[in-house]
Amino acid sequence: MKLIEKIGLGLFLIGLIAFLTIPFLGTYTLSEELVLENTKDIHRDKMGELLAPMYGQEYGSSFSFMAAYRENFDPYNDEQKSQQAWDQVIWDDYTFPLAKASLESPVRNSPWLFFGLSIGLAALGGFLYNFRQHAEEPAGIKNNGIFHSSMKNRGILGMLTGSLLILFYIVLYWFPAYLVNLVWMVDPISRLLSGGPASQWFLYGLIYTLAILVMGIRMFRKYRGNKYQQLRTASVMFFQTAFAFLIPEILVLLNQPYFDFKNIWPLDYDFFYDYQIDTFLSAGGVGMFMLIWGILLIIVGVPLFTYFFGKRWYCSWVCGCGGLAETVGDPYRQLSDKSVKAWKYERWIIHSVLVLAVVMTVLTIVNYFSGFGLLGNVTNQLHSIYGFAIGSVFAGVVGTGFYPFMGNRVWCRFGCPLAAYLGLVQRFKSRFRITTNGGQCISCGNCSTYCEMGIDVRWYAQRGQEIVRSSCVGCGVCSAVCPRGVLKLENGPEENRINELPIIIGNNSIKIKL
């Protein structure tokens, strides 16, 4: 029924508008008591002195509050840096905790109401809209009108969506003080799950999880009649909700380290950082289990599972980044560049990130066990550079914000170091492949259109050549959309898995003598 879809779309837009409006509500009033409560011991006296002119002043918006903060704080730090008095520089960013503590707004007083009016309405609207999608069509994945859609083919709606996502990630990573209203809105949920106050990362994790769940409903509708795809969708929804969101929060409630059991180095690039190692070692038996579990996944789990099932066991069934790409990003999967030029860039970039992650980790471990006598604080600077360039800009801003511009697997294809690690194993030591029957290929191009990893599947299918690419995540959509049954996902014998010169009827490799 189109009416339900229209109601769902309307509710979603109302919720989205409310979500975008909420950050601008309320006023900010700073006091000495709030400064003392929200700064570290070593900085309290100096921060109290620097921010004293702000005490008792009422600021009508986060912009005026932040401007006053910078006006009073930045000159001190700039002076210390100019004199190279690095030990006197205050490196900690207190803008978020002070802005959150100083806020007085209706959102802080009635968080559940505003949660329902924004995220709640958006989730409900998305559910209603997606639940009716594809309902009147026969089973089967279709691309009807996909290149005529303003949202799905780099039209104005797609550009606006991408720009909004990019802006959200920039504010989330580097200017979270402007989101304190939204953080207060989800504070009761955070206290319910972990017993502690919400941060911008809890807000993000909640939105991330809800987005996968709501858009997962769409995938169930789209993939009805295809059990493999429905199971794959259910898997990423489960692992994101349970392992990436709920379990880490519950661990904190139980006074245990925050830990995502499915996150694997080098994607979890800070796993071997000194503060992480110290956290594991100080958490007793549970912390030691987390440390051993993570190491076993790296050196045993990844090679073993990838050998038997290819990288699809993680990238298409478990990973949260892949889960968001397969649900929220699915409408943009056809935008991935299939050119050879893009493939060359892909190989250089993703393997460079892997090398950088490995080098950084080795230096970190060596420096840790040498008592920081080898490189001193150089590793901390390297961590900051990697976290900013790869963890924030690449994985966040580009990896998700560029869905409407470059397809839904930008991060997985070009930046994820774990995908590179899995891909190397899959390419050279795995039983997984996509087999083809070239004699049946009619060159419709559906397989290439739907490949989110930028693989020109049709090129292989036309030649009857098995697809053994390190970038392939084994989603199986190419096989699902093939009208002739040319493509098949297999975990077969490793022997003769790679055949660079396939023999099929119809090409010059077979000549019939009469």
ABEGO torsion letter per residue (X at the ends): XAAAAAAAAAAAAAAAAAAAAAAABEBBBBBAAAAAAABBAAAAAAAAAAAAAABGBBBABAAAAAAAAAAAAAAAAAAAAAAGBAAABBABBAAAAAAAAABBBAAAABAAAAAAABAAAAAAAAAAAAAABGAABBBEBBABGAAABAAAAGBAAAAAAAAAAAAAAAAAAABAAAAAAAAAAAAAAAAAAAGBBBBAAAAAAAAAAAAAAAAAAAAAAAABGBAAAAAAAAAAAAAAAAAAAAAAAAAAAAGBBBBBAABBOAABAAAABAAAAAAAAAAEAAAAAAAAAAAAAAAAAAAAAAAAAEAAAAAAAABAAAAAAAAAAAAAAAABBABAAAAAAAAAAAAAAAAAAAAAAAAAAAAAAAGGAAAEAAAAAAAAAAAAAAAAAAAAAAAAAAAAAAEAAAAAAAABAAAAAAAAAAAABBABBBBBBAAABAGAGAAAAABAAGBBAAAAAAAGBBBBBAABAGAGAAAAABAAGABBBBBBBABGABBABBBBBGBAABBBBX
